[in-house]
Amino acid sequence: MPDVEAPVEPRRALVVMAHPDDIEFTCGGTVAQLADDGWHVTFCLVTSGDKGTKDPMLGPADLGALREAEQEAAASELGIKRCIFLRVPDGHVEDGSEFRGQLVGVLREVRPELMITWDGYRGFNHRDHRTVGIAALDAVFPLSRNANSYAEQVASGVEPVRVNTVLLAGSNEPNYFVDVSDQLERRIDALLRHASQVQAPNRDEMVKRMQRRSRQAARAGRIPWSEGFRRLTFGDATVPRRSEALKADAKARNEAREDQACNG
């Protein structure tokens, strides 16, 4: 019998967001594409969204449990099998050493090559989004790769890890766009799983909302369905597939900026 080649180890990605539904609204198509391409994707939700309701009769414990169940159902729609819930109180995420240590621990356990998180520097928005984005970036560099940072984790057998690429979602300065046209239906299905949060009266209205977001991300709107990120690289960068048209758009914008600078 011929030798059987050992399977190539799947790529690993970690998505760190503040609340259930953050992922589906910002990068649901991208994570579905990663799963389609054979990546092992893990979701890490810092809070369980236990304050996100207008119903005064729904307390934090019940709401948090409901939203965790909605998140797991949404993840399943996207082909994601694992969700980690840190259960920090909604609206009370603080960028302190203990919280950064939690994120470092998750990074060292999951050992991703790619992390997706909020852009914590994009201006005014939910405080949890800002805090999670900044803390997650600090956890990637330099903390998670440094054996002397949170050394008790290393002493327990959890090795430091180097994350190659970070994609910052919700950025005001996106420089990387992912064509998610093939993942549109699943992205909508995943969003609709967040029934406690999604206020769209029907599926058609949800499509319209998503299209507006997508066109803003793609700027020129030449790709109807895309998700935009600010991309940071720390080594051998492997990232989701990007369409040729979006690459051309990015190149044209860069050339226009250079021409403007020269003419200025």
C-alpha positions in Angstrom: 0.0 0.0 0.0 1.3 3.5 -0.7 2.2 5.7 2.3 -0.7 7.9 3.5 0.3 11.5 3.9 -0.4 12.9 7.3 -3.1 15.5 7.2 -2.1 19.2 7.4 -3.0 20.7 10.8 -6.0 23.0 10.4 -5.4 26.7 10.8 -6.8 28.3 14.0 -8.6 31.6 14.5 -10.0 33.3 17.6 -12.7 35.9 17.6 -12.8 38.1 20.7 -15.9 40.3 21.1 -17.7 42.1 23.9 -21.3 40.8 23.5 -23.3 38.0 21.9 -24.3 39.2 18.4 -21.2 41.4 17.9 -19.6 38.8 15.8 -22.6 38.2 13.5 -23.1 42.0 13.0 -19.4 42.7 12.2 -17.7 39.6 10.8 -20.2 36.7 10.5 -19.5 36.2 6.8 -15.7 36.2 7.4 -15.8 33.6 10.2 -18.2 31.4 8.1 -15.7 31.6 5.2 -12.8 30.6 7.5 -14.9 27.6 8.6 -15.6 26.7 5.0 -11.9 26.8 4.3 -11.1 24.3 7.1 -10.1 26.7 9.9 -10.8 25.8 13.5 -12.6 29.0 14.7 -13.3 29.7 18.4 -15.6 32.5 19.7 -14.7 34.3 22.9 -17.5 36.5 24.3 -16.3 38.7 27.1 -19.7 39.4 28.5 -23.0 37.5 28.1 -24.9 40.7 27.3 -26.8 40.4 30.5 -27.9 44.1 30.5 -29.0 44.2 26.9 -32.8 44.4 27.2 -35.7 46.9 27.5 -37.7 44.4 29.5 -37.5 45.3 33.2 -38.8 41.9 34.2 -35.9 40.1 32.6 -33.0 40.0 35.1 -29.3 39.7 34.3 -29.0 36.0 35.1 -31.9 34.9 32.9 -30.9 37.3 30.1 -27.3 36.2 30.2 -28.3 32.6 29.9 -30.7 33.4 27.0 -28.1 35.3 25.1 -25.5 32.6 25.5 -27.9 30.1 24.1 -28.7 32.5 21.2 -24.9 32.9 20.6 -24.3 29.2 20.4 -27.2 28.8 18.0 -25.8 31.6 15.8 -22.3 30.1 15.9 -23.7 26.8 14.7 -25.3 28.5 11.7 -21.8 29.8 10.8 -20.1 26.4 11.2 -18.5 27.3 14.6 -18.5 24.6 17.3 -17.0 26.3 20.3 -17.9 29.5 22.3 -16.1 30.6 25.4 -18.0 32.9 27.7 -15.9 34.9 30.2 -19.1 36.3 31.9 -17.7 39.7 32.7 -20.8 41.9 33.7 -22.2 43.7 30.6 -21.1 47.4 30.6 -18.4 46.8 33.2 -15.5 45.5 31.3 -12.3 47.1 32.7 -8.9 47.1 31.0 -6.9 45.9 34.0 -4.2 43.3 34.6 -6.7 40.6 35.6 -8.8 40.9 32.5 -5.8 41.0 30.2 -4.6 37.9 31.9 -7.9 36.2 31.1 -7.5 37.1 27.4 -3.8 35.9 27.4 -5.0 32.6 28.9 -7.5 32.1 26.2 -5.0 33.0 23.5 -2.4 30.6 24.9 -5.0 27.8 25.1 -6.6 28.3 21.6 -3.2 29.2 20.0 -4.6 31.0 17.0 -2.7 32.3 14.0 -5.4 34.9 13.4 -7.5 36.9 15.9 -10.5 39.1 15.1 -11.6 41.7 17.6 -13.1 45.2 17.8 -11.1 48.2 16.7 -10.7 49.9 20.1 -9.5 53.1 18.6 -12.4 54.0 16.3 -13.9 56.7 18.4 -17.1 56.9 20.4 -19.1 53.7 20.7 -20.0 51.2 23.4 -17.4 51.3 26.2 -17.2 47.5 26.2 -16.3 47.4 22.5 -13.5 49.9 23.1 -12.1 48.2 26.1 -12.2 44.7 24.6 -10.5 45.8 21.4 -7.6 47.6 23.2 -7.1 44.8 25.8 -7.2 42.0 23.2 -4.6 43.8 21.1 -2.4 44.2 24.2 -2.9 40.5 25.0 -1.7 39.6 21.5 1.4 41.8 21.7 3.4 41.7 23.8 1.8 39.8 26.6 0.8 36.3 25.2 4.1 35.8 23.5 6.2 36.7 26.6 6.9 33.9 29.0 7.5 36.3 31.8 4.0 37.8 31.4 1.5 35.9 33.4 4.3 33.4 34.2 2.0 31.4 36.4 0.2 30.2 33.2 3.5 29.1 31.7 4.4 27.3 34.9 1.1 25.4 34.7 2.1 24.1 31.3 0.5 26.7 29.0 3.1 27.9 26.5 3.4 31.4 25.1 1.9 31.9 21.7 2.6 34.2 18.7 -0.4 35.5 16.8 0.5 36.3 13.2 -2.5 38.5 12.1 -5.1 40.6 13.8 -8.2 41.9 12.0 -9.9 44.8 13.7 -13.7 45.0 13.0 -15.7 48.1 13.0 -12.7 50.2 12.1 -13.0 53.8 10.7 -9.9 53.0 8.6 -10.3 49.6 7.1 -7.5 48.4 4.8 -8.6 44.8 4.2 -11.9 43.7 2.7 -13.4 40.2 2.6 -15.9 39.2 -0.1 -18.6 37.3 1.9 -21.2 37.0 -0.9 -21.2 33.2 -0.6 -21.9 33.4 3.1 -24.8 35.9 3.0 -27.6 33.5 3.7 -25.9 31.9 6.7 -24.9 35.3 8.1 -28.6 36.4 8.0 -29.7 33.1 9.6 -27.1 33.6 12.3 -28.2 37.1 13.0 -31.8 36.1 13.3 -30.8 33.6 16.0 -30.3 36.6 18.3 -34.1 37.0 18.6 -33.8 39.0 21.9 -31.8 41.7 20.1 -32.7 41.7 16.4 -35.5 44.2 15.8 -35.9 43.8 12.1 -39.5 43.1 11.2 -38.6 40.5 8.6 -35.8 38.9 6.6 -36.0 41.4 3.7 -35.4 44.3 6.2 -32.4 42.5 7.7 -30.9 42.1 4.2 -31.3 45.8 3.6 -29.6 46.7 6.8 -26.7 44.3 6.1 -26.4 45.7 2.6 -26.0 49.2 3.9 -23.3 48.1 6.4 -21.6 46.1 3.6 -21.5 49.0 1.2 -20.1 51.3 3.8 -17.4 48.7 4.5 -16.5 48.4 0.8 -16.7 52.2 0.3 -17.1 52.3 -3.4 -19.7 49.5 -3.3 -18.3 47.6 -6.2 -18.6 44.4 -4.2 -22.2 44.2 -2.8 -21.3 42.0 0.1 -18.1 42.6 2.0 -16.7 43.0 5.5 -14.0 45.5 6.2 -11.2 45.4 8.7 -8.1 47.1 9.8 -5.4 44.5 9.3 -2.3 44.2 11.5 0.4 41.7 10.9 3.1 40.3 13.3 4.7 37.6 11.2 3.6 35.1 8.5 0.2 36.5 7.7 -2.5 34.1 6.7 -5.9 35.7 6.4 -9.3 35.1 4.8 -9.6 35.2 1.0 -10.0 38.7 -0.5 -11.6 39.3 -3.9 -9.5 40.6 -6.8 -11.9 43.5 -7.3 -11.4 44.5 -3.6 -7.7 44.3 -4.0 -7.9 46.5 -7.1 -10.0 49.0 -5.2 -7.5 49.1 -2.3 -4.6 49.6 -4.7 -6.4 52.4 -6.5 -7.1 54.2 -3.3 -3.5 53.9 -2.2 -2.2 55.2 -5.6 -4.7 58.1 -5.3 -3.4 59.0 -1.9 0.2 58.9 -3.2 -0.7 61.2 -6.2 -2.5 63.6 -3.9 0.5 63.7 -1.6 2.9 64.4 -4.5 0.6 67.1 -5.9 0.1 68.7 -2.5 
